[in-house]
């Protein structure tokens, strides 16, 4: 599955649960995760989507560490299966 297809699956599943899944573009700040998922009860999860064989760049790793150091939840999802596991974790069906 292509990264764009995986990203669409994530967005659709989060929205089916009543959440929001915004594409995140941060001008002047490269390497930020692809998506911000806003879930029930104020839970926010930053999500970096990668193709099944994709790898995080050093800059992406740095950005993830910065977010986590501030107490934010960040996930890296690579496959349909990892998306489905995330959806189940946040209370959804796949």
DSSP file (Angstrom, degrees, kcal/mol; ACC not computed):
  #  RESIDUE AA STRUCTURE BP1 BP2  ACC     N-H-->O    O-->H-N    N-H-->O    O-->H-N    TCO  KAPPA ALPHA  PHI   PSI    X-CA   Y-CA   Z-CA
    1    1 A X              0   0    0      0, 0.0    51,-0.5     0, 0.0     2,-0.0   0.000 360.0 360.0 360.0 136.8    0.0    0.0    0.0
    2    2 A X     >  -     0   0    0      1,-0.1     4,-2.2    49,-0.1     3,-0.3  -0.342 360.0-113.8 -72.1 155.8    1.3    3.5   -0.9
    3    3 A X  H  > S+     0   0    0      1,-0.2     4,-2.6     2,-0.2     5,-0.2   0.886 117.8  54.8 -57.3 -40.1    2.0    6.0    1.9
    4    4 A X  H  > S+     0   0    0      1,-0.2     4,-1.9     2,-0.2    -1,-0.2   0.873 108.2  48.8 -63.8 -36.2   -0.8    8.2    0.5
    5    5 A X  H  > S+     0   0    0     -3,-0.3     4,-2.1     2,-0.2    -1,-0.2   0.889 111.2  49.8 -68.9 -39.5   -3.3    5.3    0.8
    6    6 A X  H  X S+     0   0    0     -4,-2.2     4,-2.4     2,-0.2    -2,-0.2   0.912 109.7  51.3 -63.7 -42.4   -2.2    4.6    4.3
    7    7 A X  H  X S+     0   0    0     -4,-2.6     4,-2.4     1,-0.2    -2,-0.2   0.895 109.4  50.2 -62.6 -40.7   -2.6    8.2    5.3
    8    8 A X  H  X S+     0   0    0     -4,-1.9     4,-2.8     2,-0.2    -1,-0.2   0.898 109.0  52.1 -64.3 -40.8   -6.2    8.2    3.8
    9    9 A X  H  X S+     0   0    0     -4,-2.1     4,-2.6     2,-0.2     5,-0.2   0.935 110.2  48.3 -61.2 -46.2   -7.0    5.1    5.8
   10   10 A X  H  X S+     0   0    0     -4,-2.4     4,-2.6     2,-0.2     5,-0.3   0.952 113.3  47.2 -57.9 -51.0   -5.8    6.7    9.0
   11   11 A X  H  X S+     0   0    0     -4,-2.4     4,-2.3     1,-0.2    -2,-0.2   0.925 113.4  47.7 -57.7 -48.5   -7.8    9.9    8.3
   12   12 A X  H  X S+     0   0    0     -4,-2.8     4,-1.9     1,-0.2    -1,-0.2   0.914 113.6  47.0 -61.5 -44.3  -11.0    8.0    7.4
   13   13 A X  H  X S+     0   0    0     -4,-2.6     4,-1.1    -5,-0.2    -2,-0.2   0.908 112.5  48.7 -67.5 -42.6  -10.8    5.7   10.5
   14   14 A X  H ><>S+     0   0    0     -4,-2.6     5,-2.2    -5,-0.2     3,-0.6   0.921 112.6  48.8 -63.0 -42.8  -10.1    8.6   12.9
   15   15 A X  H ><5S+     0   0    0     -4,-2.3     3,-1.6    -5,-0.3    -1,-0.2   0.839 103.7  60.0 -67.5 -32.6  -13.0   10.6   11.5
   16   16 A X  H 3<5S+     0   0    0     -4,-1.9    -1,-0.2     1,-0.3    -2,-0.2   0.799 103.3  53.5 -62.8 -27.3  -15.3    7.6   11.7
   17   17 A X  T <<5S-     0   0    0     -4,-1.1    -1,-0.3    -3,-0.6    -2,-0.2   0.412 127.4-102.2 -86.0   2.0  -14.6    7.7   15.5
   18   18 A X  T < 5S+     0   0    0     -3,-1.6    -3,-0.2     1,-0.3    -2,-0.1   0.539  84.6 120.8  89.2   7.5  -15.6   11.3   15.6
   19   19 A X      < -     0   0    0     -5,-2.2     2,-0.4    -6,-0.2    -1,-0.3  -0.296  59.7-118.9 -92.6-178.2  -12.1   12.6   15.7
   20   20 A X  E     -A   38   0A   0     18,-2.4    18,-2.7    -2,-0.1     2,-0.4  -0.939  16.1-167.1-121.6 146.6  -10.2   14.9   13.4
   21   21 A X  E     -A   37   0A   0     -2,-0.4     2,-0.3    16,-0.2    16,-0.2  -0.788  15.1-170.2-137.8  91.0   -7.1   14.1   11.5
   22   22 A X  E     -A   36   0A   0     14,-2.3    14,-2.4    -2,-0.4     2,-0.4  -0.588  25.6-121.9 -88.0 141.6   -5.4   17.2   10.1
   23   23 A X  E     -A   35   0A   0     -2,-0.3     2,-0.6    12,-0.2    12,-0.3  -0.675  32.9-143.1 -72.4 130.8   -2.5   17.2    7.6
   24   24 A X        +     0   0    0     10,-3.2     2,-0.5    -2,-0.4     8,-0.0  -0.892  27.0 169.3-108.3 118.9    0.2   19.1    9.3
   25   25 A X        -     0   0    0     -2,-0.6     2,-0.6     5,-0.0     5,-0.1  -0.997  11.4-169.1-123.2 126.5    2.5   21.4    7.3
   26   26 A X    >   -     0   0    0     -2,-0.5     3,-2.5     3,-0.3     6,-0.1  -0.821  15.8-143.0-121.7  91.5    4.7   23.7    9.3
   27   27 A X  T 3  S+     0   0    0     -2,-0.6    -2,-0.0     1,-0.3     3,-0.0  -0.258  88.0  14.2 -55.0 132.7    6.4   26.3    7.1
   28   28 A X  T 3  S+     0   0    0      1,-0.0     2,-0.3     0, 0.0    -1,-0.3   0.427 114.3  82.2  83.1  -2.1    9.9   27.0    8.2
   29   29 A X    X   -     0   0    0     -3,-2.5     3,-0.6     3,-0.0    -3,-0.3  -0.724  63.8-170.8-137.6  84.7   10.0   23.8   10.4
   30   30 A X  T 3   +     0   0    0     -2,-0.3    -5,-0.0     1,-0.2    33,-0.0  -0.283  61.3  42.4 -72.9 159.8   10.8   20.7    8.3
   31   31 A X  T 3  S+     0   0    0      1,-0.3    -1,-0.2    31,-0.0    32,-0.2   0.487  72.4 143.6  87.9   4.3   10.6   17.2    9.6
   32   32 A X    <   -     0   0    0     -3,-0.6    -1,-0.3    -6,-0.1    -6,-0.1  -0.407  60.8 -86.4 -74.0 155.0    7.3   17.5   11.6
   33   33 A X        -     0   0    0      1,-0.1    15,-0.3    27,-0.1    -1,-0.1  -0.168  34.7-120.9 -57.9 156.1    4.9   14.5   11.6
   34   34 A X  S    S+     0   0    0     13,-0.4   -10,-3.2   -11,-0.1     2,-0.3   0.835  85.8  29.6 -67.7 -36.5    2.4   14.2    8.7
   35   35 A X  E     -AB  23  47A   0     12,-2.7    12,-2.8   -12,-0.3     2,-0.5  -0.919  54.8-152.1-133.5 149.8   -0.8   14.3   10.8
   36   36 A X  E     -AB  22  46A   0    -14,-2.4   -14,-2.3    -2,-0.3     2,-0.6  -0.988  20.6-159.2-116.8 117.6   -2.3   15.6   14.0
   37   37 A X  E     -AB  21  45A   0      8,-3.2     8,-2.6    -2,-0.5     2,-0.6  -0.881   1.6-162.3-101.9 118.7   -5.1   13.4   15.3
   38   38 A X  E     -AB  20  44A   0    -18,-2.7   -18,-2.4    -2,-0.6     6,-0.2  -0.899  20.7-179.4-102.7 115.2   -7.5   15.1   17.7
   39   39 A X    >   -     0   0    0      4,-3.5     3,-0.8    -2,-0.6     4,-0.3  -0.498  32.5 -66.1-113.3 176.1   -9.4   12.5   19.6
   40   40 A X  G >  S+     0   0    0      1,-0.2     3,-1.3     2,-0.2    -1,-0.2  -0.159 112.9  26.1 -59.3 155.7  -12.1   12.3   22.2
   41   41 A X  G 3  S-     0   0    0      1,-0.3    -1,-0.2     2,-0.0    -2,-0.0   0.752 131.9 -66.6  60.2  29.1  -11.4   13.5   25.7
   42   42 A X  G <  S+     0   0    0     -3,-0.8     2,-0.4     1,-0.2    -1,-0.3   0.616  86.9 153.6  75.7  12.9   -8.8   15.9   24.6
   43   43 A X    <   -     0   0    0     -3,-1.3    -4,-3.5    -4,-0.3     2,-0.4  -0.623  21.8-170.4 -79.4 130.7   -6.3   13.3   23.4
   44   44 A X  E     -B   38   0A   0     -2,-0.4    29,-0.7    -6,-0.2     2,-0.4  -0.982   4.3-175.5-122.8 132.0   -3.9   14.5   20.7
   45   45 A X  E     -Bc  37  73A   0     -8,-2.6    -8,-3.2    -2,-0.4     2,-0.4  -0.991  16.6-146.5-130.3 125.8   -1.6   12.2   18.8
   46   46 A X  E     -Bc  36  74A   0     27,-2.7    29,-2.7    -2,-0.4     2,-0.5  -0.763  22.2-161.4 -86.1 134.2    1.0   13.3   16.2
   47   47 A X  E     -Bc  35  75A   0    -12,-2.8   -12,-2.7    -2,-0.4     2,-0.6  -0.973  14.9-163.2-126.5 126.3    1.4   10.6   13.5
   48   48 A X  E     - c   0  76A   0     27,-2.8    29,-2.3    -2,-0.5     2,-0.4  -0.934  17.8-151.7-101.2 122.1    4.2   10.2   11.0
   49   49 A X  E     + c   0  77A   0     -2,-0.6     2,-0.3    27,-0.2    29,-0.2  -0.786  17.0 178.2 -96.2 137.4    3.2    8.0    8.1
   50   50 A X        -     0   0    0     27,-2.4     6,-0.1    -2,-0.4    -2,-0.0  -0.985  33.8-108.3-134.7 146.9    5.8    5.9    6.3
   51   51 A X    >   -     0   0    0     -2,-0.3     3,-2.8     1,-0.1    28,-0.1  -0.332  52.0 -92.3 -63.2 158.4    5.5    3.4    3.5
   52   52 A X  T 3  S+     0   0    0    -51,-0.5    -1,-0.1     1,-0.3    27,-0.1   0.789 128.8  33.1 -48.4 -34.7    6.1   -0.2    4.7
   53   53 A X  T 3  S+     0   0    0     25,-0.1    -1,-0.3     2,-0.1    -2,-0.1   0.283  95.6 124.5-104.3  10.8    9.8    0.0    4.0
   54   54 A X    <   -     0   0    0     -3,-2.8     2,-0.4    24,-0.1    -4,-0.1  -0.249  44.7-153.1 -71.7 157.7   10.2    3.7    4.8
   55   55 A X        -     0   0    0     -2,-0.0     2,-0.2     0, 0.0    -4,-0.1  -0.967  20.5-109.3-131.3 147.5   12.7    5.0    7.3
   56   56 A X        -     0   0    0     -2,-0.4     2,-0.1     1,-0.1    -6,-0.0  -0.528  33.4-127.7 -71.6 138.8   12.6    8.1    9.5
   57   57 A X     >  -     0   0    0     -2,-0.2     4,-2.4     1,-0.1     5,-0.2  -0.447  26.9-106.6 -77.6 161.3   15.2   10.8    8.5
   58   58 A X  H  > S+     0   0    0      1,-0.2     4,-2.0     2,-0.2     5,-0.1   0.885 123.0  52.0 -55.7 -38.2   17.5   12.1   11.2
   59   59 A X  H  > S+     0   0    0      2,-0.2     4,-2.5     1,-0.2    -1,-0.2   0.903 107.9  50.5 -66.2 -40.8   15.5   15.4   11.2
   60   60 A X  H  > S+     0   0    0      2,-0.2     4,-2.4     1,-0.2    -2,-0.2   0.909 109.5  51.1 -63.4 -41.1   12.2   13.5   11.7
   61   61 A X  H  X S+     0   0    0     -4,-2.4     4,-2.3     1,-0.2    -1,-0.2   0.909 110.0  50.5 -60.4 -41.7   13.7   11.6   14.6
   62   62 A X  H  X S+     0   0    0     -4,-2.0     4,-2.4    -5,-0.2    -2,-0.2   0.929 110.4  48.5 -62.1 -46.4   14.8   14.9   16.1
   63   63 A X  H  X S+     0   0    0     -4,-2.5     4,-2.4     1,-0.2    -2,-0.2   0.902 110.8  51.0 -62.4 -41.0   11.3   16.4   15.7
   64   64 A X  H  X S+     0   0    0     -4,-2.4     4,-2.7     1,-0.2     5,-0.2   0.927 110.4  49.3 -62.0 -44.5    9.7   13.4   17.3
   65   65 A X  H  X S+     0   0    0     -4,-2.3     4,-2.5     1,-0.2    -2,-0.2   0.896 109.4  52.6 -62.0 -40.1   12.1   13.6   20.2
   66   66 A X  H  X S+     0   0    0     -4,-2.4     4,-1.2     2,-0.2    -2,-0.2   0.928 112.1  45.0 -60.5 -45.6   11.3   17.3   20.7
   67   67 A X  H  <>S+     0   0    0     -4,-2.4     5,-2.4     1,-0.2     3,-0.4   0.924 114.2  48.2 -64.8 -45.1    7.5   16.6   20.8
   68   68 A X  H ><5S+     0   0    0     -4,-2.7     3,-1.8     1,-0.2    -1,-0.2   0.872 105.6  58.4 -65.3 -36.6    7.9   13.6   23.1
   69   69 A X  H 3<5S+     0   0    0     -4,-2.5    -1,-0.2     1,-0.3    -2,-0.2   0.827 104.4  52.6 -61.1 -31.2   10.2   15.7   25.4
   70   70 A X  T 3<5S-     0   0    0     -4,-1.2    -1,-0.3    -3,-0.4    -2,-0.2   0.422 128.1-101.4 -83.4   0.7    7.3   18.1   25.8
   71   71 A X  T < 5S+     0   0    0     -3,-1.8     2,-0.2     1,-0.3    -3,-0.2   0.568  74.7 141.5  93.1  10.0    5.0   15.3   26.7
   72   72 A X      < -     0   0    0     -5,-2.4     2,-0.4    -6,-0.2    -1,-0.3  -0.580  52.0-120.2 -87.6 149.7    3.2   14.8   23.4
   73   73 A X  E     -c   45   0A   0    -29,-0.7   -27,-2.7    -2,-0.2     2,-0.4  -0.748  32.8-177.6 -88.1 130.0    2.3   11.4   22.0
   74   74 A X  E     -c   46   0A   0     -2,-0.4     2,-0.4   -29,-0.2   -27,-0.2  -0.995   4.8-171.6-131.0 135.2    3.8   10.6   18.7
   75   75 A X  E     -c   47   0A   0    -29,-2.7   -27,-2.8    -2,-0.4     2,-0.5  -0.947  13.9-152.9-123.9 147.1    3.3    7.4   16.6
   76   76 A X  E     -c   48   0A   0     -2,-0.4     2,-0.4   -29,-0.2   -27,-0.2  -0.988  18.6-168.2-116.3 119.7    5.0    6.2   13.5
   77   77 A X  E     +c   49   0A   0    -29,-2.3   -27,-2.4    -2,-0.5     3,-0.1  -0.929  17.1 168.4-116.1 132.6    2.8    4.0   11.4
   78   78 A X        +     0   0    0     -2,-0.4     2,-0.3   -29,-0.2   -24,-0.1   0.668  58.4  26.0-114.4 -25.7    4.0    1.9    8.5
   79   79 A X  S  > S-     0   0    0    -28,-0.1     4,-2.0     1,-0.1     5,-0.2  -0.840  79.1-101.2-139.5 168.7    1.3   -0.5    7.4
   80   80 A X  H  > S+     0   0    0     -2,-0.3     4,-2.7     1,-0.2     5,-0.2   0.885 122.3  55.6 -56.8 -39.7   -2.4   -1.1    7.3
   81   81 A X  H  > S+     0   0    0      1,-0.2     4,-2.3     2,-0.2    -1,-0.2   0.900 106.3  47.8 -64.2 -42.2   -1.9   -3.4   10.3
   82   82 A X  H  > S+     0   0    0      2,-0.2     4,-1.9     1,-0.2    -1,-0.2   0.856 112.6  50.2 -70.2 -32.1   -0.2   -0.7   12.4
   83   83 A X  H  X S+     0   0    0     -4,-2.0     4,-2.6     2,-0.2    -2,-0.2   0.940 110.9  49.0 -65.2 -46.8   -3.0    1.7   11.5
   84   84 A X  H  X S+     0   0    0     -4,-2.7     4,-2.4     1,-0.2    -2,-0.2   0.876 109.7  51.7 -62.2 -38.3   -5.6   -0.8   12.5
   85   85 A X  H  X S+     0   0    0     -4,-2.3     4,-2.3     2,-0.2    -1,-0.2   0.918 110.8  48.6 -62.6 -43.2   -3.8   -1.5   15.8
   86   86 A X  H  X S+     0   0    0     -4,-1.9     4,-1.8     2,-0.2    -2,-0.2   0.919 110.6  50.5 -62.3 -44.4   -3.8    2.2   16.5
   87   87 A X  H  <>S+     0   0    0     -4,-2.6     5,-2.9     1,-0.2    -2,-0.2   0.909 111.0  48.5 -62.2 -42.9   -7.5    2.5   15.7
   88   88 A X  H ><5S+     0   0    0     -4,-2.4     3,-1.6     3,-0.2    -1,-0.2   0.915 108.8  54.9 -62.2 -41.9   -8.3   -0.4   18.0
   89   89 A X  H 3<5S+     0   0    0     -4,-2.3    -1,-0.2     1,-0.3    -2,-0.2   0.853 107.3  49.3 -60.1 -36.0   -6.2    1.2   20.8
   90   90 A X  T 3<5S-     0   0    0     -4,-1.8    -1,-0.3    -5,-0.1    -2,-0.2   0.336 131.2 -90.6 -91.0   9.1   -8.2    4.5   20.5
   91   91 A X  T < 5S+     0   0    0     -3,-1.6    -3,-0.2     1,-0.3     2,-0.2   0.653  83.7 122.8 101.7  16.4  -11.5    2.6   20.7
   92   92 A X      < -     0   0    0     -5,-2.9     2,-0.3    -6,-0.2    -1,-0.3  -0.608  53.7-125.0-109.8 170.0  -12.4    1.9   17.2
   93   93 A X              0   0    0     -2,-0.2   -76,-0.0   -80,-0.1    -6,-0.0  -0.812 360.0 360.0-106.0 151.2  -13.2   -1.1   15.0
   94   94 A X              0   0    0     -2,-0.3    -1,-0.1    -9,-0.0   -10,-0.0   0.388 360.0 360.0-114.6 360.0  -11.4   -1.9   11.8
